[in-house]
Amino acid sequence: MRPELSDFFPVWDKLKNEERKILLESAEMRHSQAGEMIHNGSEGCEGLLCLVSGQLRAFILSEEGREISIYRLLEGDICLFSASCMMSGIQFDIFVEAEKTSSYFVIPASVYKKIMEESAVLANFTNELMAARMSYVMWLIGQILWKGFDRRLASFLLEESAMDGTDDLYITHEKIADHLGTAREVVTRMLRYFQSEGLVQLSRSHIVLKKREGLEKLAG
Amino acid sequence: MRPELSDFFPVWDKLKNEERKILLESAEMRHSQAGEMIHNGSEGCEGLLCLVSGQLRAFILSEEGREISIYRLLEGDICLFSASCMMSGIQFDIFVEAEKTSSYFVIPASVYKKIMEESAVLANFTNELMAARMSYVMWLIGQILWKGFDRRLASFLLEESAMDGTDDLYITHEKIADHLGTAREVVTRMLRYFQSEGLVQLSRSHIVLKKREGLEKLAG
């Protein structure tokens, strides 16, 4: 069963009738093809995205155009930072793209902000959302700083495999580099090393996980 | 003039009389010596810290005990994450220590949480605080990933110098490594390179900035 708008908000029953009505009336269902950019840094402020189906990816960009994935959004998740204009404290540019064909509700930032300003319930819920994202980002810093790239890459391959439910990954080295914030050459070199260890089998835009336990041991 | 409790909250006038009264009555002034640990990861949940004077440092720890500074708190700043028990979404362990002898108000987490649950004003203010910290952390990720260590070290020396208002920095290489999330040897090597370029002059636990414009150019 596809989630309803109310399913995204555990505090739905604590909102006022009027607030629920406004949210329901303003939320618009949209669809994006895999690869489509949904939110483009500081350009525009679409609103909150509530992902009904598919998969989204939020990432930041370096001045040189290098990417790193900040988080993935799966069915039932809410993307807050695509409504960055809602809060003056949000001073970073985030990009959101559809990784898979996706359907999602969009709640306009102005509507959500207006309700949040009056409703302690919605403001506290938003606080919790932000705290959860913050926690993930703090974890990510530790990974980048203190976990070797071999471990990060092994973790990434296992996560991809778990999300797609298969050991056959169709993804380019370039894409992996974008996820992990590094250069394509670095990914290619490490994947070749994995292959020489019998952990994966490589072919064009295709990686087969051959020895999961080896990857899991590496990922730690 | 030292800040009053109300000075920490731009929304003070929008709070109810009763809420202001509870905050004033529950806030306790505390003092810490330089080097003292104020908040210790998941142990305890002191509450919000409102820094009246001095300087605090918030950092995270790797499993191997390596540190990286997440942010610095200066006079007038509020530390939210020392009250992490307030929000279930906060799932990371942060440590807070006094970098200089410091005086600060402590608002118990339970008191703050109770008001925030009722008050949209306070909840939205807390949202903005968290968004600002999140923005800083996102910037930090970009620095770690995409800015070379020479640039990060040059920026750090200039920031230290600006904060202390002097070109004479009394800080160990170990301390700098803790700030920047790296090993002491890496700091020592780079500082020696800076010295060979005439940018700094090194002696035991003492670094003198000799060529600010050179460091600024490097910091970018």
Interface residues (C-beta under 8 A of the other chain):
Chain A: I60 S62 E63 E64 R66 I68 I70 M87 S88 G89 I90 Q91 F92 I94 M116 E117 E118 S119 A120 A123 N124 T126 N127 E128 L129 M130 A131 A132 R133 M134 S135 V137 M138 W139 L140 I141 G142 I144 L145 W146 G181 T182
Chain B: I60 S62 E63 E64 R66 I68 I70 M87 S88 G89 I90 Q91 F92 I94 M116 E117 E118 S119 A120 A123 N124 T126 N127 E128 L129 M130 A131 A132 R133 M134 S135 V137 M138 W139 L140 I141 G142 I144 L145 W146 G181 T182
